[in-house]
Amino acid sequence: MGLSCSLVVEFPLPGFTVGDLLRLQKRSVIDSHWHIGTDVPLRVNGELVAYGEFEVVGSQLAVRVTELA
């Protein structure tokens, strides 16, 4: 199928500034105030396609799809 697409996981970061973004380094941790179990929207090429939840798989952060939009 070889079609490229862009996957975006959206979640709010209240009070997060451009300065905060510029100070990010590898392995930085950001306090998102996101409640565990709250689904995050997943968009492909700008279109909402699903909702998912964050989880840790080994040493990687992942998003598990919980509901199709």
Steps between C-alpha positions, in 0.01 A plus 500: 500500500802735531298821559661731751289667767547711811377367838445759774418427864340807659502588868496839673798641688358796697760771553754335265686775316724527196786555745415166665506337157841647421643369831396139433782249483519129443327313786323815624186440705199728458223520762187494284233482774334242273290258703591133469228319311389811311504428128704723269385582144697340213498682166629376166568777249287733713195272519387354831517121460517360854558553869772332702674486835867528590687198629861397550629207295848404616680834507281661231190716532214367288137581423247217506195555277189471718223629271460574130346837416 
